[in-house]
Amino acid sequence: MDEQRRIFLATTGRLSALSAAVLTSASASTAALAQNRVAARASGNTYPFSLGVASGSPLPDAVILWTRILYDPLNAAAMPALALSVRWEMAEDENFRRVVAKGTASAAPELAHSVHVDVTGLRPDRWYWFRFMLGDAVSPVGRTRTAPAADSMPKQLKLAVASCQHWEFGTYAAHRHITAAAPDLVAFLGDYIYEWGPYQLRHPTSAVRVAESFTLADYRARYAQYKTDRDLQAAHQAAPWIVTWDDHEVANDYANDRDERLDPRFIERRAAAYQAFYEHMPLRARPANFTHMRIYQRYDWGKLARFHVLDDRQYRAHLACEPKGRGGSNSVPLRACPALKDKRRTMLGKEQEQWLAQGLSASPARWNILAQQTLMAQNSQLPILKEGDGRFWTDGWDGYPAARQHLMDTLHTSRASNPLVLSGDVHSFFASELTRNPTRPRSAGNPVIATELCGTSITSPSRPQTRTEQYVRMNPAIKYGRSDKRGYMLLTITPTDTTAYFMALSDVHNNASPITRAATFIINGVRPDTGF
């Protein structure tokens, strides 16, 4: 029996016992019940909530609830091609004695029987519990919360930050620790799935890409595989999430409408991947079509923090100096790649840049948090002894230095309070100081504009630690680097300071692995009326 099946059966046994003990308080129509019975007969299994539940996109008066009806994650084709009527409840207590909202939602086959419920009319800054029902089956109970009122100043926000969870390269022990930390909010910064990898192996046996996803069915199967993990399900049930994507939700190192294969039909593959992302995430707005899908959003946590959630994949210029005969990233000397200096090359696109500038300038928040994909600090792979030196990886912000400079200028002119950049993608912990001119060391004429905290991966491997230590020595903006550990970041944000813990697993291949603090950083806040 493979591990994915083992996880599914264990979850089913545990949750079936729960459903037998809980009485449902909402009723379904006769037609809906008939549809549900048809669906149950068509499936070899009988528990519909095999992928768990989730919540996200919190506002002061609303939150999104999510689930997907799937009886057997290994056989989605067995699902009937009909819409199912799913009941839901939200309560002020985990025993559902004080139900504050309930209703029904359609799980339609054209969206993989996923359910997105936008529950409105809620009270700000409080915890709620929710669940779904289908026939006699009851989902796991999820815990969620609303954001604080817009005019309030919360005492603190506990934030977990995670990214990059390649199934084949370890267990999701980090998610077990995220759940235990009981955060108010989880920010996931991309690579929720990887588009390639053996479906049934959970240890690194090969670096060769196999079983790559190209179709909507492929991507749906990949999400279903990942979401069978009990620790990942528990992290979704513990707190609301805000999410963005990176490249592997679609294809490695893709940029805008171009992939490594230079496939002329790549935009169709991208649309399939975007649809599967929507189907499996607690997102508020469904796009008119998935050829283009806006993922960048703004979330306020009272006046304490404003999250500017960015998308640096969909609108970026094509990568500079791509390898001969294909697309994708490269590692190139600055002198050998004049395109790197092209000021027309964008990372975010003009529309998103304008949106970000407006959101920063108008922000009332004590902390302005840019939740985005990849390392922003300059990270040359060779020493920089004179102007024009350096060797850079082209898929990250180093591949778009003019766009990075534009962003630093925007942060400076906006005078947004306490910019804090959160990053992922590079499978390493980094702590950096971002200066007005990020290609030069900090000085009186080149002040620090923002602090950057980059989290390591949940499972995905990285370079040897000795190489990372060389990078730290060669790049003055980077104050700390650790690439030999997997884990996540845990931040406590208050009006006066932010404390960040880099949480590192002892062994990513051991689901029972303990976790320790690899490093701690305290970022002192500056009041808006005192300037930088």
N, C-alpha and C positions, 0 to 999 in steps of 0.2 A: 504494500500500500504506500503510495507516494505521500510526501508531506502535505501537499495541497489538499488532498482528499482527507488526510488525517485531521487537518485543521477544520475542514468543513464539517466533518462528522462530530467532532468535539463541540463545535459551536452549536450545531443542531440539537444535540442532546441536552446541552445546558439551557438553551433558550426554549426548547419545547417544554421543559419542566416549568419555566417561568410562565409561559403562556397558559399552562393548565391552572396556574395559581391565581391568575389575574382575570377579573371579570371585565368585559368590555362594556362601555357605557353608551356607545353610539350604535345605531342600527343602520343597516344597509338596505337598499331596495331589493325587491324580489329578483329583478333582472340582474343586479350586481352580484347577488349571491349565486345565481345560476352561472354567471360568467366565472366566478371564483371556483366553483365546483368543477367546471369544465377545465379550467387551468390546472387544478390539482390533479385531475385524472390524467391530463396530458403529460405530467411530469413524473419522473421516477421517484422524486422526493416530495415531501409535503410541507416543508418549512420555507416560506417565501422570502424571509429577510436574511438570507445567507451572507449578504455583504454588509450587514449592520446598518447603522443610521449615522447621520452627521448633521451639523448645523453650521451656519456661517453668515458672513456679510452683515454683522450686527449694526443696527441703528439704535437711537434712544428709544424708539417705539416699535421696532420690528426686528425680525430675524428670519433667516431662511432655514427651513427644515428639509432634509434630504433622505431619501432611501431609493433603492432599486429592487424591484420584485424579480427575483431570480431563484428558482428552486434548486438548480444544480449549476454551480459556477463552471463546471467542466463540460456542460452541454447546453449552452444558451439556445441552440437551435430547437430544443424541445419546448421552449416557451410558446404558448399559443399566440397566434396573430390577432389578438383582440385586446381592447382596452379593459383594464381592471379598475374597479372602484375601491380605492384605499381610504380607510378612515384614519384620522389623526387626532390627537389630543395634546394640549399643553396645560400644565398645572403649576401652581406655586409650591408644590411639595412633591417629593419623589414617590409618595404613595397615592398620588392623584386624588386626594380628598378635596382639593380646591382647584378644580378645573376652570381655567380662565378662557380657553378657546378650544374649539373643536370643529371638525368639518370633514369633508371628503375631497379627494383629489384623484384625478385620472392618471393611471400609469399606462401610457400609450406605447404600442409596439414601435412606432416610428422614432421614439426616443428611448429605446431599449427598456421600456417599462420603468423608467426613472420617474421620481416624484420630486418636485420642487414646490414647497408651500411657503408663501410669503405671509407670515403671521404678523399682523399689524395691531395697533391699539394697545400695545404693551406698556408697562411702566418702565421708566429708565433705570439703569444701574441696579438691576436685580437679576437673580438666578431664576431660571425656570427649568422644568423637566418636561420631556415630550416622548411620545411613542406613536407607532403606527399599528393598525390592525387590518388584517385581510382574512375574511371568514373567521375562523376560530383562532387564528394565529396572531400572536402579539409580538411586536418587535422588541429588541433590547430597549431599555430606557436610556435616553440621552439627556445630558445636562447642558444647558446653554445659558446665555445671559445677554441682556441688552447693554448698549453703550450708555455711559452717563449722560445726563442732560447737557445740552449745548452750553449753557451758562455756568456749569459747575466746574470746580477744580478738585478732582479726585485726589485722595491722599497717595494712591499708588496704583500702578498697573503691573501685574506680573505677566510677562510675555515669554512664550517659548517660540524659538525660531529654528526651523528645520529645512532640509533640502536633500535631494539626491539619494534616492532609496532603491538602488538597483537590486532586484529580488535575488538574483543569483549570487550576490557577493556577501551575504551574511544574513543574520536574523534582524528583526525589528525590535531588539531589546531597548534601543533608545526611546521608542514610543512608549514602552512600559514605564520608563523613568519620567517621560513627559507627563503621563497620566498621574503618576505618584506626586509630581510637583504641583498638581492642581493649579494650572495657570488660569488667568482670566481670559486669555486669548492665545491662539496659536497662529503664527504666520508661516506659511509654507512658500518657499521662494523658487520652486521649480524642480523639474525632473522627478515628479511624483511617480511616473513610470519611466521605463526605458523601452524603446521601441523594438529592442532585440533581446534575445537570450532564450536558452532552453526553458520550457515551461515547467519542468518538473524537478529541476535541480536547485539546490539552495546553497551551494558552495562553489567557489571559483575554480572551475575545471578547465576553462579555456577562455582566451581573450578574443577568439574568433566570433564574429557576429553571426548568429544563426536565428532561425525563426523570426525574421524581421517582419514588422507590421507594415502593411501597405493599405489595407482596406478598412472600412468601418468595422466590419466583423472582427478583424485582427485587433484593432485598438480596443474594442469593447472586451474582448477576451483577456487582453493584457490587464486592463483595469480590474476585471473580475478576479483574476489571479491574485493581484496585489491586495485587493480588499478582502480576501478570505483571511488574511492574517489577523489573529485575535488582538495582538498588541496595537496594530494600526487602528482596528475598529475601536478599541478602548480609548485611544487618544482622540478619536473623532467624537466619542460619546462624553468626553470629559469637559469640553469647552468649545466655543465657536471658533471657526477657522476663517482667516482671510488668505486668499491664494493668488498666486500668479504662476505663469508657466515659464519654462526655459526651452532648450532645444529638443530634449529627448521625449517630450510629450508628442513630438512630431518626427523629427529625424536629426541625427547628430550634426551639429554645427550649421543648421540651416539658417539662412538669412533672407528674410522677406519672402520672395517667391522662388528662391533658388536653394537646391540641396546639393549634397556632395556628388550625386550622380548626374547632375545637370539634366534631370528628367524634365522634358517639355510638358509633362502632365502633373508636375509636382503640386500645383495649386489644388488639384483634386484630392491628392493624398493629404495635403494640409487641411482641407475642409473636413475630411473624414476624421482626422485627429482632433480638430477643434470641436467637432460635434461630440466625440467620445469624451473629451475633457468636460464639456458642459454637462453631459449626461451623468457624470460621476462626481461632480463638485457642488457644494452648496452655494451656487451663484444666483443672483437675483434676476438679471435680465437675460432673456432668451433672444438671440439675434434673429433678424428676419431670415437670414440664411447663414451658413457657416463658412462661406468663402472668405468672409472677413468677420472677425468677432472681437469686439472691444473688451479687453480684460483690465485695462488700467482704470482704477477707481480711487476714490478718496473716502477715508473713514476717520471720523473724529471721536476721540475719547474725552468728551468734555473739553475743557481748556487745557488739559494736561498734555495731550498728544494728538497730532494729526498724522495719519498714515497716507502717504502718497504712494500708492501701489502701482508700479511701473511695468511696462511691457517693452523690453529691449530686443525683441525678436521679430515681430510682425512688420515693423516699419523701418528697420535699419537698412542702410546701404549694403550692397553686396560686400562680402569680405574682400579685403585688399590682398593682392599678390597671392592668389590661390595657387595650390599645387598644379603643376602642368597636367592638363587633360581632365581635370575634375574640379569641383567646387570644394568648399569647406575651409578649415583653418590651416594655418601654416605658422611656423616660427621663423621670423625673418629679421635680418639686420635692418636697422632704420635706414641706413644709407642705400640699401639695395631695394627699398620699397618706397618710391616717391609718393605713391597713392596715400600712404599714411598721413601725409601732410596736407592732403586735399581738404580744405575747409568746408566744402560742400557735402562731405560725407556725414550722415546723421546716424545716431543710434536709436533715437526715440521718434523721429519724424516731426515735421513742423507742427502739426496739430497737437500732438502730445506735449511737445515742448512748450507751446503757448498755454495749454491747460495747466501744466505744472507751474509755470511762472505765475499765472494768476492765482493758483492755489497757495503758493508760497507767500506771495505779496499780501494776500488777504487773510492769512492764517492768524487766528487768535491764540494758537496753542503754544505752550511753553516749550514743547519738543516737536520738531518737524522731522518725521521719520520717513526716509525714502526706502521702501521695501522693494528691492529689485534683484536682479539675477546674479550678476557676476562681479568679481573683484574690480573696484574702481581705482584703487591706488596704483601708481606706476610700479610695475614689477618687471624690470629688465632681467634677462637671463644672462647678461654679461655686464661687467663693470662699465660705468659711464664715466670716462675720464675727461672727455671734452664734448662740446656741442656736436650732435650728430651720432654719438655712440649709442650703443644699446641694441639688444635683440629682444623682440617682442612677439608674444602669441597674439594672433590677429583676431581671434574669436571674442576676446574680452574687450574691456574699455581701452586697453593698450592698442587695440586695433582701430580705435576711433578717437585719437587724441584731440582733434579739433572739437568733436562733440562733447568730450569730457570737459574741455576748457570752457565751452559755452555753458555747460551745466554749472561749473564753478562760478562763472560770472553771474549766472542767474541767481544762485544762492547768495552771492555777495550783494547784488543790487536789490534783491527782494527784502533783505534784512530780516528774513524769517528767523525766529528764535531757535537757537540750539539745533542746527541740522545734524541728524544722525543717519548715516547710511548703513543699511543692513543688506548683506550680500550672501551669495551661495556659490554654486556651480563648480568651484575649483577644488572641492573635497579637502579643504584645509581650513584650520583656524588662522585668521589674520586679524590683527588690530593695527589700524593705521590712522595717520593724521593727513587729511586732505587739505592742501594749501591752495591759495588763489591761483597760482600757477603750479599745477600738479607735477610738472616735469622738472621742477627745481626744489632744492631743499628749503625748509622753513627758515624765514628770516624776518627782520622788521618790515621789510618791504614786500614780503610774501607770507602773509599771516595764514594761520590755520582757519579754514572755512568750515570744516565739518570733521567729525570723527566717523571712521568706518569700522564696523564689526562684521567680519566675515565668518560664517559658520562652516564647520566641516560637514561631511556627508553623514546620512543615517547608515549607509552601508558601502557606498561606492569607493573603490580604492584610490590611492593617490601616489605621489612620488615619495622617494625615501626622505626621511627627516634631514639627513645631511645636506641634501640639495636645497631644501627649504631654508635651512640655516644660512646657506650661501646667499640665497635671495634676500633674506633679511639684512645681511651685512652690506649687500650691494645697493639696496634701495632705502634711502633715509626716511621715506614716508612710512614704511612698514616697521612697526615697533615690536611686533611679536608674530611668530609663525609656527604652526605645528601641523604637520601633514600625516603623522603616523597613527593618528587616533580618529575613530569614528564617534559620532555623538550629536550634540545639538547645543544651542545657546539658550540660556535662561536669563532674562533681564528683569530687573525691578526698577521701574521708572517712577520717580517722585517729582514734585515741583522743584526740588533743589538739586537732585543728581540722578544719574542712572548707574546702577550697578549691574555689570555683565559677568556672568559665569560661563566659561567655556567648559562644558560637561563632556567628559571623555570616557568611553567604555573601555573596560579592561580587555575584552575579547568580543569582537563583533559577531563571531561565529557561535557564541554561547548565548542562548536565549536568556539564561539566568545571570548574565554578566553583571557585576557591580559597576557603578559609575562613580567617578571622582571629578573634582574641579581641577582641570588642567591649568587654568589661569583665571584671575579675577581682575576686572578693570572697573574703576569708578570714574565717571565722567561728570564733572561739576557743571551744573547748568548756569547760564547767564541770563539774568532778567532782561526782558525785552527793552526796558527803558535805559539800560546801561550800554547797549550796543555790543559790538564784538570786542 
